[in-house]
């Protein structure tokens, strides 16, 4: 499914709509250039999960945990990881077993650990315009802004 977003607010709204269809243990794997809107989409996921904490990029911490929603949200930044081995070394399997939602930015750096993930690709098409492709099965086929 492909959705066009014309603002960060629309990107967040799409994330919120996706959150309504997520199940415990789902992994949302993001791909997109720096500044494409991965964190904006994740803010929407958080809002859709009922999380009230401010969502920030986990660039320097590797993972931010948000635990006050209907499901926990674990927001990863894989940019500095060189392989999926490094991801497993930091406890990836523990996060998967906690029954929350994982939002993984720069997922292409650990692609072999993202086999069953919902793939969200965000591509800039203008200053604020984005083309957002969501791959992950029938439950996301009819989303719109």
C-alpha positions in Angstrom: 0.0 0.0 0.0 1.3 3.5 -0.9 0.1 6.7 0.9 1.1 10.2 0.1 1.7 12.5 3.0 2.0 16.3 2.6 3.1 17.2 6.2 4.7 15.8 9.3 1.2 15.9 10.9 -0.2 13.7 8.1 2.8 11.3 8.5 2.0 11.1 12.3 -1.7 10.5 11.5 -0.8 7.6 9.3 1.4 6.2 12.1 -1.6 6.5 14.5 -3.8 4.6 12.0 -1.2 1.8 11.7 -1.0 1.6 15.5 -4.7 0.7 15.8 -4.0 -2.5 13.8 -0.8 -3.6 15.5 -0.6 -6.7 17.6 1.7 -7.6 20.5 5.1 -8.6 19.2 4.8 -6.7 15.9 8.0 -5.1 14.5 7.7 -2.1 12.3 10.9 -1.8 10.2 11.6 1.7 8.8 13.6 2.5 5.7 14.2 6.1 4.5 16.9 8.8 4.3 17.8 11.1 7.2 14.9 13.4 7.9 12.4 11.4 5.8 9.9 11.1 8.6 10.7 7.9 10.5 10.5 9.5 13.9 7.3 11.5 12.9 5.7 8.2 11.9 6.8 6.7 15.3 5.3 9.6 17.1 2.0 8.7 15.5 2.5 5.0 16.5 3.0 6.1 20.1 -0.1 8.3 20.0 -2.1 5.5 18.6 -0.9 3.2 21.4 -2.0 5.8 24.0 1.5 6.8 24.9 1.7 10.2 26.5 5.5 10.6 26.8 7.2 12.8 24.1 8.8 10.6 21.5 12.4 11.4 20.4 14.9 9.8 18.1 17.0 7.1 19.9 20.1 8.1 17.9 22.5 8.1 20.8 20.7 5.7 23.2 20.0 3.0 20.5 16.6 2.3 22.1 13.9 4.4 23.8 11.2 2.6 25.8 7.7 4.0 26.2 5.7 1.9 28.6 2.5 3.8 29.4 0.3 2.8 26.4 -2.0 -0.1 25.7 1.2 -1.9 24.5 4.8 -0.9 25.2 6.7 0.7 22.4 10.4 0.1 21.9 11.9 2.6 19.5 15.2 1.4 18.0 17.8 3.3 15.9 19.9 0.7 14.0 22.0 3.3 12.2 25.3 2.6 14.1 24.9 -1.2 14.1 27.1 -3.1 11.7 25.3 -6.4 11.7 22.4 -8.3 13.3 24.9 -10.0 15.5 25.4 -6.7 17.3 21.6 -6.4 17.6 21.3 -9.8 19.3 24.2 -8.9 21.6 22.2 -6.0 23.0 19.2 -8.2 23.8 17.0 -8.0 20.7 15.3 -11.3 21.6 14.5 -10.0 25.1 12.6 -7.0 23.5 10.8 -9.3 21.1 9.6 -11.5 24.0 8.2 -8.6 25.9 4.9 -8.4 23.9 5.3 -4.8 22.8 5.7 -3.0 19.5 9.1 -2.5 18.1 9.7 0.5 15.8 13.1 0.0 14.1 14.7 2.9 12.2 17.5 2.1 9.8 16.3 -1.5 9.7 18.2 -2.2 6.5 21.4 -2.3 8.6 20.1 -5.5 10.3 17.8 -6.8 7.5 18.2 -10.4 8.3 16.7 -9.8 11.8 13.6 -8.1 10.2 12.2 -11.1 8.3 8.6 -10.9 9.6 8.5 -7.2 10.1 6.0 -4.7 8.8 8.1 -2.7 6.4 7.5 1.1 6.2 9.5 2.9 3.5 9.4 6.7 3.5 10.7 8.6 0.5 10.8 12.4 0.1 9.1 13.7 -3.0 9.1 17.4 -2.0 9.9 19.7 0.9 7.1 18.2 3.1 5.7 15.6 0.7 6.4 11.9 1.4 5.6 8.7 -0.4 5.0 6.1 2.3 4.9 2.4 1.4 3.6 -0.1 3.9 4.2 -3.8 3.3 2.9 -6.2 5.9 -0.3 -7.9 4.9 -4.0 -7.4 4.5 -4.6 -5.6 7.8 -2.9 -2.5 6.3 -4.4 -2.6 2.8 -7.1 0.0 3.3 -5.3 2.7 5.3 -5.6 6.3 4.2 -5.0 9.9 5.5 
